[in-house]
Amino acid sequence: MRERLGATTVQLLSQGPSDMWGQLRENCSEEVEKAVATLKGSFISLDGRGISDETKQVFITLAREILLARTRERVNNSEFQDRLFAKFDGRFNKGRARAWLSWDNVEKEFSKAQACAQEYLSLFDCDEAESSCGQAVMSADERKALEDIADKRFREEFSWAQQRKNDNSSRTVWLVTGWGLAILLGADNFVWLLQRPMLLLLVIVLAVAAAVVYFQRKTGSAMAILSIVAAPLAETLQSFADTIDAKPKPARTSSSSSTSSSSRKSKKE
C-alpha cells in the first residue's frame, strides 16, 4: 500500500491537474479498501475473524500520513521550482524555441503564463490540500520565497521575448515590403521604382499604412506595428533627407556674372 500510494501521489503532484486533490483522495480510498480487503481475507482464512472499524481507521490514517509526507517532499525539493517554471515556460517561451512575431502580444501571453504557474502553486496552498493531508503543506513564507524566485526567472524570459520580437519584427517588415513590391510590380517595374526615390518612399508609406489597417483589424491595436516600423522608417527618411542636402548646388555661370557686373557699371554711369 505504501509503495503504490506513494508512486501514484508523486505522479499526480508532478502533473498538477486541476482536480489533483480529488484524484489523490480517491486513490487513497481505493488503496485503503485494497489493504482492508487483503487483511480481511487473511484473518478469515486464519480464524474467521473480521476487520473492526478501528483497524480500518488505522489504514486511513496511514494513507493520509503517506500523502502528507510525499507532498511535503515535493514542495521542499529544489525540483519544485523547476516544475513551477516549466508550467510557466510551457505557455510562454517554450524553451526559448518560440518565434515572437510583430503581432504577438508579449504582455498578454506573459500574464497568461504567470496565471498558469500561480494556478499550479495554489494547489499546494489551499483549503482542499489541508483537508486532504490533515494539515497545511505549504506555509505563507514558503510560498512567498517560491514566488520571488519564480518571478525573477519569469522576468528574464519576458525580456528575452521582447528582444526576440523586436529583432524578428524589424527584419520581417523590410523583407516582406521588399518582396511584396517585387512580386506586385515585377522585376522591371521594381527596378524602375528604385530609380525614383520619392515615388519609392510614397509606396513604402502606403504599404505601412495598409499594414497598420490590417493589424488594427487583426489585433485590435495598431500600436504594435507602429512601434515596429516607426524607427526604421524614421531612419530611412533621415537618410534620404541627408542625401538630398549633400548634393552640390549648381555653380553660377560666367555669363550671369558678366551680366550682373555690366548692370552695376551702367548704374554708376
DRENPA-3360 file (N, C-alpha, C; in nm, 2 decimals, always signed):
BEGIN
1 = MRERLGAT = +0.08/-0.12/+0.00/+0.00/+0.00/+0.00/+0.09/+0.13/+0.00 ~ +0.19/+0.13/+0.08/+0.28/+0.24/+0.09/+0.34/+0.27/-0.04 ~ +0.39/+0.17/-0.11/+0.47/+0.19/-0.23/+0.37/+0.23/-0.34 ~ +0.26/+0.17/-0.35/+0.16/+0.20/-0.46/+0.11/+0.34/-0.44 ~ +0.07/+0.37/-0.32/+0.01/+0.51/-0.29/+0.12/+0.61/-0.31 ~ +0.24/+0.59/-0.27/+0.35/+0.69/-0.28/+0.38/+0.72/-0.42 ~ +0.38/+0.61/-0.51/+0.42/+0.63/-0.65/+0.31/+0.71/-0.72 ~ +0.18/+0.68/-0.70/+0.07/+0.75/-0.76/+0.06/+0.89/-0.71;
9 = TVQLLSQG = +0.09/+0.92/-0.59/+0.09/+1.05/-0.53/+0.19/+1.14/-0.60 ~ +0.31/+1.09/-0.61/+0.42/+1.16/-0.67/+0.39/+1.20/-0.81 ~ +0.33/+1.11/-0.89/+0.30/+1.13/-1.03/+0.19/+1.24/-1.04 ~ +0.09/+1.24/-0.96/-0.02/+1.34/-0.96/+0.04/+1.48/-0.92 ~ +0.12/+1.48/-0.82/+0.18/+1.61/-0.77/+0.27/+1.67/-0.88 ~ +0.33/+1.59/-0.96/+0.42/+1.65/-1.06/+0.33/+1.70/-1.18 ~ +0.23/+1.63/-1.21/+0.14/+1.67/-1.32/+0.06/+1.80/-1.28 ~ +0.00/+1.80/-1.16/-0.07/+1.91/-1.11/-0.20/+1.94/-1.19;
17 = PSDMWGQL = -0.29/+1.84/-1.21/-0.42/+1.86/-1.27/-0.51/+1.95/-1.18 ~ -0.61/+2.01/-1.24/-0.69/+2.10/-1.16/-0.77/+2.03/-1.05 ~ -0.80/+1.90/-1.07/-0.87/+1.82/-0.97/-0.77/+1.72/-0.90 ~ -0.65/+1.77/-0.88/-0.55/+1.69/-0.82/-0.58/+1.63/-0.69 ~ -0.64/+1.71/-0.59/-0.67/+1.66/-0.46/-0.78/+1.56/-0.46 ~ -0.88/+1.58/-0.55/-0.99/+1.49/-0.56/-0.94/+1.35/-0.61 ~ -0.85/+1.35/-0.71/-0.79/+1.23/-0.75/-0.70/+1.16/-0.64 ~ -0.63/+1.24/-0.57/-0.55/+1.19/-0.46/-0.63/+1.12/-0.35;
25 = RENCSEEV = -0.74/+1.19/-0.31/-0.83/+1.13/-0.21/-0.90/+1.00/-0.26 ~ -0.94/+1.00/-0.39/-1.00/+0.88/-0.44/-0.89/+0.77/-0.45 ~ -0.77/+0.80/-0.48/-0.67/+0.70/-0.48/-0.64/+0.64/-0.34 ~ -0.64/+0.73/-0.24/-0.62/+0.69/-0.11/-0.73/+0.59/-0.06 ~ -0.85/+0.63/-0.10/-0.97/+0.54/-0.06/-0.96/+0.41/-0.12 ~ -0.91/+0.40/-0.25/-0.90/+0.27/-0.32/-0.79/+0.19/-0.25 ~ -0.68/+0.25/-0.22/-0.57/+0.17/-0.16/-0.61/+0.12/-0.02 ~ -0.68/+0.21/+0.06/-0.73/+0.16/+0.19/-0.82/+0.04/+0.17;
33 = EKAVATLK = -0.91/+0.05/+0.08/-1.01/-0.06/+0.06/-0.93/-0.19/+0.02 ~ -0.83/-0.18/-0.07/-0.75/-0.29/-0.11/-0.68/-0.35/+0.01 ~ -0.62/-0.26/+0.10/-0.54/-0.31/+0.21/-0.64/-0.38/+0.31 ~ -0.76/-0.32/+0.34/-0.85/-0.38/+0.43/-0.90/-0.52/+0.38 ~ -0.93/-0.52/+0.24/-0.97/-0.65/+0.19/-0.87/-0.76/+0.20 ~ -0.74/-0.72/+0.17/-0.63/-0.82/+0.19/-0.62/-0.87/+0.33 ~ -0.62/-0.77/+0.42/-0.61/-0.81/+0.56/-0.73/-0.90/+0.61 ~ -0.85/-0.86/+0.56/-0.97/-0.93/+0.60/-0.97/-1.08/+0.55;
41 = GSFISLDG = -0.92/-1.09/+0.43/-0.91/-1.23/+0.37/-0.81/-1.31/+0.45 ~ -0.70/-1.25/+0.50/-0.60/-1.33/+0.58/-0.66/-1.37/+0.71 ~ -0.74/-1.28/+0.77/-0.80/-1.31/+0.90/-0.90/-1.42/+0.89 ~ -0.98/-1.41/+0.78/-1.09/-1.51/+0.76/-1.02/-1.65/+0.74 ~ -0.92/-1.65/+0.66/-0.85/-1.78/+0.64/-0.79/-1.84/+0.76 ~ -0.75/-1.75/+0.86/-0.69/-1.80/+0.98/-0.79/-1.85/+1.08 ~ -0.88/-1.76/+1.13/-0.97/-1.80/+1.23/-1.11/-1.74/+1.21 ~ -1.14/-1.69/+1.09/-1.28/-1.64/+1.06/-1.31/-1.51/+1.12;
49 = RGISDETK = -1.22/-1.44/+1.18/-1.25/-1.31/+1.24/-1.25/-1.20/+1.13 ~ -1.33/-1.10/+1.15/-1.34/-0.99/+1.06/-1.25/-0.87/+1.10 ~ -1.26/-0.76/+1.02/-1.18/-0.64/+1.05/-1.27/-0.54/+1.12 ~ -1.23/-0.48/+1.23/-1.30/-0.38/+1.30/-1.29/-0.24/+1.23 ~ -1.37/-0.15/+1.27/-1.37/-0.01/+1.22/-1.24/+0.06/+1.27 ~ -1.19/+0.02/+1.38/-1.07/+0.08/+1.44/-0.95/+0.04/+1.35 ~ -0.95/-0.08/+1.30/-0.84/-0.13/+1.22/-0.84/-0.05/+1.08 ~ -0.96/-0.03/+1.03/-0.98/+0.04/+0.90/-0.93/+0.18/+0.92;
57 = QVFITLAR = -0.96/+0.24/+1.04/-0.92/+0.38/+1.06/-0.77/+0.39/+1.06 ~ -0.70/+0.29/+1.11/-0.55/+0.29/+1.11/-0.50/+0.30/+0.97 ~ -0.56/+0.23/+0.87/-0.52/+0.24/+0.73/-0.55/+0.38/+0.68 ~ -0.66/+0.43/+0.71/-0.70/+0.57/+0.66/-0.60/+0.67/+0.71 ~ -0.56/+0.66/+0.84/-0.46/+0.75/+0.90/-0.32/+0.73/+0.83 ~ -0.29/+0.61/+0.80/-0.16/+0.58/+0.74/-0.16/+0.64/+0.59 ~ -0.27/+0.62/+0.52/-0.28/+0.68/+0.39/-0.26/+0.83/+0.39 ~ -0.32/+0.90/+0.49/-0.31/+1.04/+0.50/-0.17/+1.08/+0.53;
65 = EILLARTR = -0.10/+1.01/+0.62/+0.04/+1.04/+0.65/+0.13/+1.02/+0.53 ~ +0.10/+0.92/+0.45/+0.18/+0.90/+0.33/+0.16/+1.02/+0.23 ~ +0.03/+1.06/+0.22/+0.00/+1.17/+0.13/+0.07/+1.30/+0.17 ~ +0.07/+1.32/+0.30/+0.13/+1.44/+0.36/+0.28/+1.44/+0.34 ~ +0.34/+1.32/+0.37/+0.49/+1.31/+0.36/+0.54/+1.33/+0.21 ~ +0.47/+1.27/+0.12/+0.51/+1.28/-0.02/+0.49/+1.43/-0.07 ~ +0.38/+1.49/-0.03/+0.36/+1.63/-0.07/+0.46/+1.72/-0.01 ~ +0.50/+1.71/+0.11/+0.60/+1.79/+0.17/+0.73/+1.77/+0.11;
73 = ERVNNSEF = +0.76/+1.64/+0.07/+0.89/+1.62/+0.00/+0.89/+1.69/-0.13 ~ +0.78/+1.69/-0.20/+0.78/+1.76/-0.34/+0.79/+1.91/-0.32 ~ +0.73/+1.97/-0.22/+0.73/+2.11/-0.21/+0.87/+2.16/-0.16 ~ +0.94/+2.08/-0.07/+1.07/+2.12/-0.02/+1.18/+2.08/-0.12 ~ +1.15/+2.01/-0.22/+1.25/+1.97/-0.31/+1.29/+2.08/-0.41 ~ +1.42/+2.10/-0.44/+1.46/+2.20/-0.53/+1.40/+2.19/-0.67 ~ +1.36/+2.07/-0.71/+1.30/+2.05/-0.84/+1.16/+2.11/-0.85 ~ +1.10/+2.14/-0.73/+0.97/+2.21/-0.74/+0.97/+2.34/-0.81;
81 = QDRLFAKF = +1.08/+2.41/-0.79/+1.10/+2.54/-0.86/+1.11/+2.52/-1.01 ~ +1.17/+2.41/-1.05/+1.18/+2.38/-1.19/+1.04/+2.34/-1.25 ~ +0.97/+2.27/-1.17/+0.83/+2.23/-1.22/+0.74/+2.35/-1.23 ~ +0.76/+2.44/-1.13/+0.68/+2.57/-1.14/+0.72/+2.65/-1.26 ~ +0.85/+2.66/-1.29/+0.89/+2.73/-1.41/+0.85/+2.66/-1.54 ~ +0.84/+2.53/-1.54/+0.80/+2.45/-1.65/+0.65/+2.48/-1.69 ~ +0.57/+2.50/-1.58/+0.43/+2.54/-1.61/+0.42/+2.67/-1.68 ~ +0.51/+2.77/-1.64/+0.51/+2.90/-1.70/+0.57/+2.89/-1.84;
89 = DGRFNKGR = +0.68/+2.83/-1.85/+0.75/+2.83/-1.98/+0.68/+2.75/-2.09 ~ +0.61/+2.65/-2.05/+0.53/+2.57/-2.15/+0.42/+2.66/-2.21 ~ +0.38/+2.76/-2.15/+0.28/+2.85/-2.20/+0.34/+2.98/-2.27 ~ +0.47/+3.00/-2.24/+0.53/+3.13/-2.28/+0.64/+3.11/-2.39 ~ +0.76/+3.09/-2.35/+0.87/+3.08/-2.45/+0.89/+2.94/-2.50 ~ +0.84/+2.84/-2.43/+0.86/+2.70/-2.48/+1.00/+2.66/-2.50 ~ +1.08/+2.68/-2.39/+1.22/+2.65/-2.40/+1.30/+2.74/-2.49 ~ +1.25/+2.87/-2.51/+1.31/+2.97/-2.60/+1.31/+2.92/-2.74;
97 = ARAWLSWD = +1.22/+2.84/-2.78/+1.21/+2.80/-2.91/+1.09/+2.87/-2.99 ~ +1.03/+2.96/-2.92/+0.91/+3.03/-2.98/+0.96/+3.15/-3.06 ~ +0.91/+3.16/-3.18/+0.94/+3.28/-3.27/+0.84/+3.39/-3.25 ~ +0.87/+3.49/-3.18/+0.78/+3.60/-3.15/+0.77/+3.69/-3.27 ~ +0.65/+3.71/-3.32/+0.63/+3.79/-3.44/+0.57/+3.93/-3.40 ~ +0.56/+4.01/-3.50/+0.52/+4.15/-3.47/+0.39/+4.17/-3.41 ~ +0.29/+4.08/-3.45/+0.16/+4.09/-3.40/+0.13/+4.01/-3.27 ~ +0.24/+3.95/-3.21/+0.22/+3.88/-3.09/+0.22/+3.98/-2.97;
105 = NVEKEFSK = +0.13/+3.96/-2.88/+0.12/+4.04/-2.76/+0.20/+3.98/-2.65 ~ +0.32/+4.02/-2.62/+0.41/+3.96/-2.52/+0.35/+3.98/-2.38 ~ +0.30/+4.10/-2.36/+0.25/+4.12/-2.22/+0.13/+4.03/-2.19 ~ +0.04/+4.02/-2.29/-0.08/+3.93/-2.27/-0.04/+3.79/-2.25 ~ +0.05/+3.74/-2.33/+0.10/+3.60/-2.31/+0.17/+3.58/-2.18 ~ +0.25/+3.68/-2.14/+0.32/+3.67/-2.01/+0.22/+3.66/-1.90 ~ +0.11/+3.74/-1.90/+0.02/+3.73/-1.79/-0.05/+3.59/-1.79 ~ -0.08/+3.54/-1.90/-0.14/+3.40/-1.91/-0.05/+3.30/-1.85;
113 = AQACAQEY = +0.08/+3.31/-1.89/+0.18/+3.21/-1.84/+0.20/+3.22/-1.69 ~ +0.20/+3.35/-1.64/+0.21/+3.37/-1.49/+0.09/+3.31/-1.42 ~ -0.03/+3.33/-1.47/-0.15/+3.27/-1.41/-0.15/+3.12/-1.41 ~ -0.09/+3.06/-1.51/-0.08/+2.91/-1.52/+0.01/+2.86/-1.41 ~ +0.13/+2.93/-1.39/+0.22/+2.89/-1.28/+0.16/+2.92/-1.14 ~ +0.08/+3.03/-1.13/+0.02/+3.06/-1.00/-0.09/+2.95/-0.97 ~ -0.16/+2.91/-1.07/-0.26/+2.81/-1.05/-0.20/+2.68/-1.00 ~ -0.08/+2.64/-1.05/-0.02/+2.52/-1.00/+0.03/+2.54/-0.86;
121 = LSLFDCDE = +0.09/+2.65/-0.83/+0.14/+2.68/-0.69/+0.02/+2.68/-0.59 ~ -0.09/+2.73/-0.63/-0.20/+2.74/-0.54/-0.26/+2.61/-0.50 ~ -0.23/+2.50/-0.58/-0.28/+2.37/-0.55/-0.22/+2.32/-0.42 ~ -0.10/+2.37/-0.38/-0.04/+2.33/-0.26/-0.06/+2.43/-0.14 ~ -0.14/+2.53/-0.16/-0.17/+2.63/-0.06/-0.32/+2.66/-0.07 ~ -0.40/+2.56/-0.04/-0.54/+2.58/-0.04/-0.61/+2.50/+0.07 ~ -0.74/+2.52/+0.09/-0.81/+2.45/+0.20/-0.82/+2.30/+0.16 ~ -0.83/+2.27/+0.03/-0.85/+2.13/-0.01/-0.72/+2.05/+0.02;
129 = AESSCGQA = -0.61/+2.12/+0.01/-0.48/+2.05/+0.04/-0.47/+2.02/+0.19 ~ -0.51/+2.12/+0.27/-0.51/+2.10/+0.42/-0.60/+1.99/+0.46 ~ -0.72/+1.99/+0.40/-0.82/+1.89/+0.45/-0.78/+1.75/+0.40 ~ -0.71/+1.74/+0.29/-0.67/+1.61/+0.23/-0.56/+1.55/+0.31 ~ -0.46/+1.64/+0.35/-0.34/+1.59/+0.42/-0.35/+1.60/+0.58 ~ -0.46/+1.67/+0.62/-0.47/+1.68/+0.77/-0.40/+1.80/+0.83 ~ -0.32/+1.87/+0.75/-0.25/+2.00/+0.79/-0.20/+2.07/+0.67 ~ -0.16/+2.19/+0.69/-0.11/+2.27/+0.57/+0.02/+2.21/+0.52;
137 = VMSADERK = +0.03/+2.21/+0.39/+0.15/+2.15/+0.33/+0.25/+2.26/+0.28 ~ +0.21/+2.39/+0.29/+0.29/+2.50/+0.25/+0.26/+2.62/+0.33 ~ +0.36/+2.68/+0.40/+0.34/+2.80/+0.48/+0.34/+2.92/+0.39 ~ +0.30/+3.03/+0.45/+0.30/+3.16/+0.37/+0.44/+3.20/+0.34 ~ +0.53/+3.18/+0.43/+0.67/+3.22/+0.40/+0.73/+3.13/+0.29 ~ +0.70/+3.01/+0.29/+0.75/+2.92/+0.18/+0.69/+2.96/+0.04 ~ +0.57/+3.00/+0.04/+0.51/+3.04/-0.09/+0.57/+3.17/-0.13 ~ +0.59/+3.26/-0.04/+0.65/+3.39/-0.08/+0.79/+3.37/-0.13;
145 = ALEDIADK = +0.87/+3.28/-0.07/+1.00/+3.26/-0.12/+1.00/+3.20/-0.26 ~ +0.91/+3.10/-0.29/+0.90/+3.04/-0.42/+0.85/+3.14/-0.52 ~ +0.76/+3.23/-0.49/+0.71/+3.33/-0.58/+0.82/+3.43/-0.62 ~ +0.91/+3.47/-0.52/+1.02/+3.56/-0.55/+1.12/+3.50/-0.65 ~ +1.15/+3.38/-0.62/+1.25/+3.31/-0.71/+1.19/+3.29/-0.85 ~ +1.06/+3.25/-0.86/+1.00/+3.23/-0.99/+0.98/+3.36/-1.06 ~ +0.95/+3.47/-0.99/+0.92/+3.60/-1.06/+1.05/+3.65/-1.13 ~ +1.17/+3.63/-1.06/+1.29/+3.67/-1.12/+1.32/+3.59/-1.26;
153 = RFREEFSW = +1.29/+3.46/-1.26/+1.31/+3.38/-1.38/+1.21/+3.42/-1.48 ~ +1.09/+3.45/-1.44/+0.98/+3.49/-1.54/+1.02/+3.62/-1.60 ~ +1.07/+3.72/-1.53/+1.11/+3.85/-1.59/+1.23/+3.83/-1.69 ~ +1.32/+3.74/-1.66/+1.43/+3.72/-1.76/+1.37/+3.67/-1.89 ~ +1.27/+3.58/-1.88/+1.21/+3.52/-2.00/+1.13/+3.63/-2.07 ~ +1.07/+3.72/-2.00/+0.99/+3.83/-2.06/+1.08/+3.92/-2.14 ~ +1.20/+3.96/-2.08/+1.30/+4.04/-2.15/+1.35/+3.97/-2.28 ~ +1.37/+3.84/-2.27/+1.42/+3.77/-2.39/+1.31/+3.77/-2.50;
161 = AQQRKNDN = +1.19/+3.75/-2.46/+1.08/+3.75/-2.56/+1.06/+3.89/-2.63 ~ +1.07/+4.00/-2.55/+1.06/+4.13/-2.61/+1.17/+4.16/-2.71 ~ +1.30/+4.12/-2.67/+1.41/+4.14/-2.76/+1.39/+4.05/-2.89 ~ +1.35/+3.93/-2.87/+1.33/+3.84/-2.98/+1.22/+3.90/-3.08 ~ +1.12/+3.95/-3.02/+1.01/+4.01/-3.10/+1.06/+4.13/-3.18 ~ +1.14/+4.22/-3.12/+1.19/+4.34/-3.19/+1.28/+4.30/-3.30 ~ +1.37/+4.20/-3.27/+1.47/+4.16/-3.38/+1.40/+4.10/-3.50 ~ +1.30/+4.01/-3.47/+1.23/+3.95/-3.58/+1.14/+4.04/-3.66;
169 = SSRTVWLV = +1.08/+4.14/-3.58/+0.98/+4.23/-3.65/+1.05/+4.32/-3.74 ~ +1.16/+4.38/-3.71/+1.23/+4.47/-3.79/+1.27/+4.41/-3.93 ~ +1.33/+4.29/-3.91/+1.37/+4.22/-4.04/+1.25/+4.18/-4.12 ~ +1.14/+4.14/-4.05/+1.02/+4.09/-4.12/+0.96/+4.20/-4.20 ~ +0.95/+4.32/-4.14/+0.88/+4.44/-4.21/+0.95/+4.47/-4.34 ~ +1.08/+4.48/-4.33/+1.15/+4.52/-4.46/+1.16/+4.41/-4.56 ~ +1.17/+4.29/-4.51/+1.18/+4.17/-4.60/+1.04/+4.16/-4.67 ~ +0.94/+4.16/-4.60/+0.80/+4.15/-4.66/+0.77/+4.26/-4.75;
177 = TGWGLAIL = +0.81/+4.39/-4.71/+0.79/+4.50/-4.80/+0.87/+4.49/-4.93 ~ +0.99/+4.45/-4.93/+1.07/+4.44/-5.05/+1.02/+4.33/-5.14 ~ +1.00/+4.21/-5.09/+0.95/+4.10/-5.17/+0.81/+4.13/-5.22 ~ +0.73/+4.20/-5.14/+0.59/+4.23/-5.18/+0.59/+4.32/-5.30 ~ +0.68/+4.42/-5.29/+0.69/+4.52/-5.41/+0.74/+4.45/-5.53 ~ +0.84/+4.36/-5.51/+0.90/+4.29/-5.63/+0.79/+4.20/-5.69 ~ +0.71/+4.13/-5.61/+0.61/+4.04/-5.67/+0.50/+4.12/-5.74 ~ +0.45/+4.23/-5.67/+0.34/+4.30/-5.73/+0.38/+4.38/-5.85;
185 = LGADNFVW = +0.50/+4.44/-5.85/+0.54/+4.52/-5.96/+0.61/+4.45/-6.07 ~ +0.67/+4.34/-6.04/+0.76/+4.27/-6.14/+0.90/+4.33/-6.14 ~ +0.99/+4.25/-6.19/+1.13/+4.29/-6.19/+1.16/+4.43/-6.25 ~ +1.10/+4.45/-6.37/+1.13/+4.57/-6.45/+1.08/+4.70/-6.38 ~ +0.95/+4.68/-6.33/+0.89/+4.80/-6.26/+0.95/+4.82/-6.13 ~ +1.00/+4.72/-6.06/+1.07/+4.73/-5.93/+1.20/+4.81/-5.95 ~ +1.28/+4.78/-6.05/+1.40/+4.85/-6.08/+1.37/+4.99/-6.11 ~ +1.26/+5.01/-6.19/+1.22/+5.15/-6.23/+1.18/+5.23/-6.11;
193 = LLQRPMLL = +1.12/+5.16/-6.01/+1.08/+5.23/-5.89/+1.20/+5.27/-5.80 ~ +1.30/+5.18/-5.80/+1.42/+5.21/-5.72/+1.49/+5.33/-5.77 ~ +1.48/+5.36/-5.90/+1.55/+5.47/-5.96/+1.47/+5.60/-5.93 ~ +1.36/+5.60/-5.86/+1.28/+5.72/-5.83/+1.25/+5.72/-5.68 ~ +1.34/+5.77/-5.60/+1.34/+5.76/-5.45/+1.21/+5.82/-5.40 ~ +1.16/+5.93/-5.45/+1.04/+5.99/-5.40/+0.92/+5.90/-5.42 ~ +0.91/+5.84/-5.53/+0.80/+5.75/-5.56/+0.81/+5.63/-5.48 ~ +0.93/+5.58/-5.46/+0.95/+5.46/-5.38/+0.91/+5.49/-5.23;
201 = LLVIVLAV = +0.95/+5.61/-5.18/+0.91/+5.64/-5.05/+0.76/+5.65/-5.03 ~ +0.69/+5.70/-5.13/+0.55/+5.71/-5.13/+0.48/+5.57/-5.12 ~ +0.54/+5.48/-5.20/+0.49/+5.34/-5.20/+0.51/+5.28/-5.06 ~ +0.63/+5.30/-5.00/+0.65/+5.24/-4.87/+0.56/+5.30/-4.77 ~ +0.53/+5.43/-4.77/+0.44/+5.49/-4.68/+0.30/+5.43/-4.69 ~ +0.26/+5.41/-4.82/+0.13/+5.35/-4.84/+0.12/+5.20/-4.79 ~ +0.23/+5.13/-4.81/+0.24/+4.99/-4.76/+0.23/+4.98/-4.61 ~ +0.30/+5.08/-4.54/+0.29/+5.08/-4.40/+0.15/+5.12/-4.35;
209 = AAAVVYFQ = +0.09/+5.21/-4.42/-0.05/+5.25/-4.38/-0.14/+5.13/-4.40 ~ -0.12/+5.05/-4.50/-0.21/+4.93/-4.52/-0.18/+4.83/-4.42 ~ -0.05/+4.81/-4.38/-0.02/+4.72/-4.27/-0.08/+4.76/-4.14 ~ -0.08/+4.89/-4.11/-0.14/+4.94/-3.99/-0.29/+4.91/-3.98 ~ -0.36/+4.93/-4.10/-0.50/+4.90/-4.10/-0.53/+4.75/-4.08 ~ -0.44/+4.67/-4.14/-0.45/+4.52/-4.13/-0.44/+4.48/-3.99 ~ -0.33/+4.52/-3.92/-0.31/+4.48/-3.78/-0.41/+4.54/-3.69 ~ -0.47/+4.66/-3.72/-0.57/+4.71/-3.64/-0.69/+4.62/-3.64;
217 = RKTGSAMA = -0.72/+4.57/-3.75/-0.84/+4.47/-3.76/-0.81/+4.34/-3.70 ~ -0.68/+4.30/-3.71/-0.64/+4.16/-3.67/-0.62/+4.16/-3.51 ~ -0.55/+4.25/-3.46/-0.52/+4.25/-3.31/-0.60/+4.35/-3.23 ~ -0.67/+4.45/-3.30/-0.74/+4.55/-3.22/-0.66/+4.66/-3.18 ~ -0.53/+4.66/-3.21/-0.44/+4.77/-3.17/-0.33/+4.78/-3.28 ~ -0.32/+4.91/-3.33/-0.22/+4.94/-3.43/-0.09/+4.98/-3.37 ~ -0.08/+5.00/-3.24/+0.04/+5.05/-3.18/+0.15/+4.95/-3.20 ~ +0.12/+4.82/-3.20/+0.23/+4.72/-3.22/+0.31/+4.74/-3.35;
225 = ILSIVAAP = +0.24/+4.75/-3.46/+0.30/+4.76/-3.58/+0.36/+4.90/-3.60 ~ +0.30/+5.00/-3.54/+0.36/+5.14/-3.55/+0.49/+5.15/-3.47 ~ +0.50/+5.09/-3.36/+0.62/+5.09/-3.28/+0.73/+5.02/-3.35 ~ +0.70/+4.92/-3.44/+0.80/+4.84/-3.51/+0.85/+4.92/-3.63 ~ +0.76/+4.98/-3.70/+0.81/+5.04/-3.83/+0.85/+5.19/-3.81 ~ +0.82/+5.25/-3.70/+0.84/+5.39/-3.68/+0.99/+5.42/-3.68 ~ +1.07/+5.34/-3.61/+1.21/+5.36/-3.60/+1.28/+5.34/-3.74 ~ +1.26/+5.23/-3.80/+1.33/+5.21/-3.93/+1.28/+5.31/-4.04;
233 = LAETLQSF = +1.15/+5.35/-4.03/+1.10/+5.44/-4.13/+1.16/+5.58/-4.11 ~ +1.18/+5.62/-3.98/+1.24/+5.75/-3.95/+1.38/+5.75/-3.99 ~ +1.46/+5.64/-3.97/+1.59/+5.64/-4.02/+1.60/+5.65/-4.17 ~ +1.51/+5.59/-4.24/+1.51/+5.59/-4.39/+1.48/+5.74/-4.44 ~ +1.39/+5.80/-4.38/+1.36/+5.94/-4.41/+1.47/+6.03/-4.38 ~ +1.54/+6.01/-4.27/+1.65/+6.10/-4.24/+1.77/+6.08/-4.33 ~ +1.79/+5.95/-4.37/+1.90/+5.92/-4.46/+1.87/+5.98/-4.60 ~ +1.74/+5.98/-4.64/+1.70/+6.03/-4.77/+1.72/+6.19/-4.77;
241 = ADTIDAKP = +1.68/+6.25/-4.65/+1.70/+6.39/-4.64/+1.84/+6.43/-4.64 ~ +1.93/+6.36/-4.58/+2.07/+6.39/-4.58/+2.13/+6.37/-4.72 ~ +2.08/+6.28/-4.79/+2.13/+6.26/-4.93/+2.10/+6.38/-5.02 ~ +1.98/+6.43/-5.00/+1.94/+6.55/-5.08/+2.02/+6.67/-5.04 ~ +2.04/+6.69/-4.91/+2.12/+6.81/-4.86/+2.27/+6.80/-4.91 ~ +2.32/+6.67/-4.92/+2.46/+6.66/-4.96/+2.49/+6.68/-5.10 ~ +2.38/+6.69/-5.19/+2.41/+6.71/-5.33/+2.46/+6.86/-5.35 ~ +2.57/+6.87/-5.43/+2.63/+7.01/-5.46/+2.53/+7.10/-5.53;
249 = KPARTSSS = +2.52/+7.22/-5.49/+2.44/+7.32/-5.55/+2.50/+7.37/-5.68 ~ +2.42/+7.39/-5.79/+2.48/+7.43/-5.92/+2.55/+7.57/-5.90 ~ +2.67/+7.58/-5.96/+2.75/+7.70/-5.96/+2.70/+7.80/-6.05 ~ +2.72/+7.93/-6.02/+2.67/+8.04/-6.11/+2.76/+8.04/-6.23 ~ +2.69/+8.06/-6.35/+2.77/+8.06/-6.48/+2.84/+8.20/-6.49 ~ +2.94/+8.19/-6.58/+3.01/+8.32/-6.61/+2.93/+8.42/-6.68 ~ +2.83/+8.38/-6.76/+2.75/+8.48/-6.83/+2.67/+8.55/-6.73 ~ +2.61/+8.48/-6.63/+2.53/+8.56/-6.53/+2.62/+8.65/-6.46;
257 = SSTSSSSR = +2.75/+8.61/-6.43/+2.84/+8.70/-6.36/+2.87/+8.83/-6.44 ~ +2.90/+8.81/-6.57/+2.93/+8.93/-6.65/+2.81/+9.02/-6.67 ~ +2.69/+8.96/-6.67/+2.57/+9.04/-6.69/+2.55/+9.13/-6.56 ~ +2.57/+9.07/-6.44/+2.55/+9.14/-6.32/+2.65/+9.25/-6.31 ~ +2.78/+9.23/-6.35/+2.88/+9.33/-6.34/+2.85/+9.45/-6.44 ~ +2.80/+9.42/-6.56/+2.77/+9.52/-6.66/+2.66/+9.61/-6.61 ~ +2.56/+9.54/-6.54/+2.45/+9.62/-6.49/+2.50/+9.71/-6.38 ~ +2.59/+9.67/-6.30/+2.64/+9.76/-6.19/+2.72/+9.88/-6.25;
265 = KSKKE = +2.79/+9.86/-6.36/+2.86/+9.97/-6.43/+2.77/+10.07/-6.49 ~ +2.66/+10.02/-6.55/+2.56/+10.11/-6.60/+2.50/+10.20/-6.50 ~ +2.48/+10.15/-6.38/+2.42/+10.22/-6.27/+2.51/+10.33/-6.23 ~ +2.64/+10.31/-6.22/+2.74/+10.41/-6.18/+2.75/+10.52/-6.28 ~ +2.74/+10.49/-6.41/+2.74/+10.60/-6.51/+2.61/+10.68/-6.51;
% end
